[in-house]
Amino acid sequence: MRRDGCTDARQVGGRGDNGADVKATAPYGRRWVIQCKHRKAGWSGKPVGAPDLHVLNGTGRQVHHGDVLVMLTNGRITANAAAFATSQRLHLVDRHLLAEWAGGSRPLWDLLRALPPAGRRLTG
């Protein structure tokens, strides 16, 4: 996130992180909350499921004051989790999208689909 221009990006994850591992403000003002799920076996390991997203959804806006909530994994995401994410305006980054982002060609907000126009805050 720092590479992409978020000067205040910081790692906040760990025990008791309330569903956030990284918080950052994008250059256009939106507050990002990212929950990371590492899978030892990567794509072939246990996928991220809806219960992981429930935590992010329950705390991302209310506790962490996020405008854009992201679940990021080096693995894959279940179909049920993807459907839940769509219904709750959560964004998903799986192993393939993570690799593209890590390649450095574009910032994460350009890679994610369904983001509102720049400058529009999502929270009230």
Disulfide bonds with the S-S distance in Angstrom:
none
